Amino acid sequence: MIRTLALAGGLAGALGLSQFPEFSQQYLQRLSGALDELRGVVVAFDTTATAAGLTREEALSQVRGNAVTDELRETMATSIRRYERLSQDYDRLAQAGPLERLAQPWRFRDTTLVQRTADDFSPAVPVTPAGVVCAGLGFAAGWGLVAGLLYGLRRVIFGRQFA
């Protein structure tokens, strides 16, 4: 029974993780689009600041005085921080192959982009080498997780003599 359930866990892991290469590619495309959009906003702000003889930080500090400008300053500062963060993630992910991306889950930290990618994602049969490797890793992880949990549970319930 444990082997059957572990096999089912392995197959579920293989099926799930085999989709990662294509999911990461689609996330990278969305990340690129978000960067293009934010780049225009940041460049326009920096150009305006430079024309006024100010640095970005100086210009941000001068956008204040009432509720509207205070909110505008916060929105712009948030957009700039997001642009810088996404730019770093994009540079690293674009240089990495699908298996290298698998080892960098913290680079998929924009929850809005991850959610939108997941909403539009359609699973497919993994026919690339990276998809096959991810399927194998997913199988091993799923099998190991289920087998470990079930063996541990059996040990707790029945004691050491049956383990």
C-alpha positions as CSV (number, residue, x, y, z in Angstrom):
1,M,0.0,0.0,0.0
2,I,2.8,2.4,0.9
3,R,4.6,1.7,-2.4
4,T,1.4,2.3,-4.4
5,L,0.8,5.6,-2.6
6,A,4.4,6.6,-3.0
7,L,4.3,5.8,-6.7
8,A,1.2,8.0,-7.0
9,G,3.0,10.8,-5.2
10,G,5.9,10.4,-7.5
11,L,3.7,10.5,-10.6
12,A,2.0,13.6,-9.3
13,G,5.4,15.3,-8.6
14,A,6.6,14.4,-12.0
15,L,3.5,15.7,-13.7
16,G,3.6,19.0,-11.7
17,L,7.3,19.7,-11.9
18,S,7.6,18.8,-15.6
19,Q,5.5,21.9,-16.3
20,F,8.1,24.2,-14.7
21,P,10.3,24.9,-17.8
22,E,7.3,26.3,-19.8
23,F,5.8,28.1,-16.8
24,S,9.2,29.8,-16.1
25,Q,9.4,30.8,-19.8
26,Q,5.9,32.4,-19.7
27,Y,6.8,34.1,-16.4
28,L,9.9,35.5,-18.0
29,Q,7.8,36.9,-20.9
30,R,5.4,38.6,-18.5
31,L,8.4,39.9,-16.4
32,S,9.8,41.5,-19.6
33,G,6.5,43.1,-20.3
34,A,6.2,44.5,-16.8
35,L,9.8,45.9,-17.1
36,D,9.0,47.6,-20.4
37,E,6.0,49.3,-18.8
38,L,7.8,50.4,-15.7
39,R,10.9,51.5,-17.6
40,G,8.9,54.2,-19.3
41,V,7.6,55.5,-16.0
42,V,11.1,55.5,-14.4
43,V,12.9,57.0,-17.4
44,A,10.2,59.8,-17.6
45,F,10.7,60.6,-13.9
46,D,14.5,60.5,-14.1
47,T,14.4,62.7,-17.2
48,T,12.2,65.2,-15.4
49,A,14.4,65.2,-12.4
50,T,17.6,65.7,-14.5
51,A,16.0,68.6,-16.4
52,A,15.3,70.2,-13.0
53,G,18.9,69.6,-12.0
54,L,18.0,67.0,-9.4
55,T,18.8,63.4,-8.7
56,R,16.1,60.8,-8.5
57,E,16.2,60.9,-4.7
58,E,16.1,64.7,-4.5
59,A,13.2,64.8,-6.9
60,L,11.3,62.2,-4.9
61,S,11.9,64.2,-1.7
62,Q,10.5,67.4,-3.3
63,V,7.2,65.7,-4.2
64,R,5.4,66.4,-1.0
65,G,3.1,68.9,0.7
66,N,-0.4,67.6,0.5
67,A,-2.2,64.3,0.3
68,V,-2.1,64.1,-3.5
69,T,1.6,64.8,-3.9
70,D,2.5,62.6,-0.9
71,E,0.6,59.7,-2.5
72,L,2.2,60.4,-5.8
73,R,5.6,60.3,-4.2
74,E,4.9,56.9,-2.6
75,T,3.5,55.5,-5.8
76,M,6.6,56.7,-7.8
77,A,9.0,55.3,-5.1
78,T,7.2,52.0,-5.1
79,S,7.3,51.8,-8.9
80,I,11.0,52.6,-8.9
81,R,11.7,49.9,-6.3
82,R,9.6,47.4,-8.2
83,Y,11.4,48.2,-11.5
84,E,14.8,47.8,-9.9
85,R,13.8,44.4,-8.3
86,L,12.2,43.1,-11.4
87,S,15.1,44.2,-13.5
88,Q,17.5,42.2,-11.3
89,D,15.3,39.1,-11.4
90,Y,14.8,39.4,-15.2
91,D,18.6,39.7,-15.8
92,R,19.3,36.6,-13.8
93,L,16.4,34.5,-15.1
94,A,17.0,35.5,-18.8
95,Q,20.6,34.3,-18.5
96,A,19.6,31.0,-16.8
97,G,18.3,27.9,-18.5
98,P,15.1,26.2,-17.3
99,L,16.9,23.9,-14.9
100,E,19.0,26.8,-13.5
101,R,15.7,28.7,-13.0
102,L,14.4,25.8,-11.0
103,A,17.3,26.4,-8.6
104,Q,16.3,30.1,-8.2
105,P,12.7,30.1,-6.8
106,W,13.3,33.5,-5.0
107,R,13.5,35.1,-8.5
108,F,9.8,34.4,-9.0
109,R,8.9,36.8,-6.2
110,D,6.4,39.0,-8.0
111,T,3.2,37.4,-6.8
112,T,1.0,39.4,-9.2
113,L,3.0,38.1,-12.2
114,V,3.2,34.6,-10.9
115,Q,-0.6,34.6,-10.4
116,R,-1.3,36.0,-13.8
117,T,1.1,33.5,-15.4
118,A,-0.7,30.6,-13.5
119,D,-4.1,31.9,-14.5
120,D,-3.2,31.7,-18.2
121,F,-1.0,28.6,-18.1
122,S,-2.1,25.5,-19.8
123,P,-0.1,22.3,-18.9
124,A,1.5,20.5,-21.8
125,V,3.4,17.2,-22.3
126,P,7.1,17.9,-21.4
127,V,9.1,17.1,-24.6
128,T,12.1,19.1,-24.0
129,P,15.2,17.7,-22.1
130,A,14.6,20.2,-19.3
131,G,11.0,19.1,-19.0
132,V,12.0,15.4,-18.8
133,V,14.6,16.3,-16.1
134,C,12.1,18.3,-14.2
135,A,9.6,15.4,-14.4
136,G,12.3,13.1,-13.0
137,L,13.1,15.4,-10.2
138,G,9.4,15.9,-9.5
139,F,8.9,12.1,-9.4
140,A,11.7,11.6,-7.0
141,A,10.5,14.5,-4.7
142,G,6.9,13.3,-4.8
143,W,7.7,9.7,-4.2
144,G,10.2,10.6,-1.4
145,L,7.7,12.9,0.3
146,V,4.8,10.5,0.3
147,A,6.9,7.5,1.2
148,G,8.6,9.4,4.0
149,L,5.4,10.6,5.5
150,L,3.7,7.2,5.3
151,Y,6.7,5.3,6.7
152,G,6.9,7.9,9.5
153,L,3.2,7.6,10.2
154,R,3.5,3.8,10.3
155,R,6.3,4.0,12.7
156,V,4.4,6.3,15.0
157,I,1.2,4.2,14.9
158,F,2.7,0.7,15.0
159,G,6.0,1.3,16.8
160,R,9.5,0.2,15.8
161,Q,8.8,-3.5,15.4
162,F,7.0,-2.9,12.2
163,A,9.2,-0.2,10.7
